[in-house]
Amino acid sequence: MKVAFVASEAFPLAKVGGLADVLGSLPVALQKLGLQATVYLPWYHTIWAPVVGQVSFRFENQTEVASLGLSEHNGVRYVLVGLGDFHRENPYGYNDDFRRFLRFSLAVAELLGEADIVHAHDWQSGLLPLLGRLGWFRAKTVFTIHNLAYQGAWGATDFFAWSGLPGQHYYGSGLEHRGLVNLMKAGISNAHAVTTVSPSYAQEIMTPAFGEGLEGVLQAQAYKLRGILNGLDTDYWNPASDPYIAQNFNLDQPEGKQACKEALLQEFGLPNRPTVGVVSRFAQQKGIDLVLEVVPGLVQQANLVVLGSGEKNLENGFWQAQRRFPQIAYWRGYNEALAHRIYAGCDAFLMPSRFEPCGLAQMISMRYGTLPIARAVGGLRDTIKHGDTGFLFENADGGGLAYGLQSWLGHPNPASLRQRAMQQDFSWDVPAQQYLSLYREVLGA
Ligand code: ADP
């Protein structure tokens, strides 16, 4: 079976968040099950690869040519689609993102002739299930929602002028939503199967609180919607062999964990006491403002090490907190190696998310014996056993998070929890099988 993955991020080539981790590891796991996987990515200027060909496609009534690059990672082929729009500092965050990813999707659609399954991810490739239904390629389509909050919405006039699709498709093809073209909705409406990255999130998004305005669409498509929990690349995220951390450790030889903690405290000049970490994008979704809210109480009993960037007011908040309290260390930006040192060197890890489609950081921290303190939502609810492998709280406010922190600080035996957290299986073994079954169902095999 040939599966073409289409997405905007894949570790290690381009990463903003968990989507990249999935595209860097699920195709590998599926290849181990005998599938042939190819991943199609925009060719960001940060990726070095040889040019191996080109593809022509229609855009704005003209024929355009994109160069194709080829990269390989753990035996999987990554085809890079070279479009000038992607030579920018970041993968996203530009006013013309809709246009950029529309061009990318139209170019990729010309490359899918061989595929049996096209597996598209999030709005950036949400057009592909519709193109499949319109006969642009023969493959069946699976669409995965990693985050419903970002939908790819834009005016219909531009969309039809750029894509060249007949305007009659505006209604009745799952494109129109609240007066705009919405590529998330198009993906959901036209794919043969839709998945979310955790079972709880699949349920949540059919309600107004989490549906981001698409709950009605999702209810109507519930028959083909299911949640498959993300796995982790457990070779990469492995405290027993991680090259980034001060000393390796595992369940049988746990001493290295203490060495990692000491190294982290020393790196940031922090006092020797319980230490909690945060590694996150600073977005409303992540509830990072709640961490700032509990800082004055937290520093009475623990250190806090924070890695992340995003919303400026939150970055400023941590700069100020760091200046005010010697128990706080803040590193602004993206830093792969430091993320590993935080997962390994902390005692607990905070994820006060308002919503969380799956979340990988809590799984990584459990693997490194660091207890997650997280809101009981989405994938956090599905992966953390309260009082057994971490701590869950219900309320998305400072009081909720403070309660979670006290559950941890007041726990009589966190060492036993740490052990159970490290014993959890977060590999792709089970989820990869679930995707394989889904592909077979979709193919009618
Ligand atoms: P999301 O995909 O919503 O950002 P996840 O928890 O699913 O959240 O995945 C986040 C991934 O990105 C994890 O691998 C985490 O370690 C990584 N990450 C997030 N912020 C940073 C950062 N500032 N530096 C390094 N890694 C980061």
Boltz pocket constraint, residues with backbone or C-beta under 6 A from the ligand:
constraints:
  - pocket:
      binder: B
      contacts: [[A, 16], [A, 17], [A, 18], [A, 19], [A, 21], [A, 279], [A, 280], [A, 281], [A, 307], [A, 308], [A, 309], [A, 333], [A, 334], [A, 335], [A, 336], [A, 339], [A, 358], [A, 359], [A, 360], [A, 361], [A, 362]]
      max_distance: 6.0
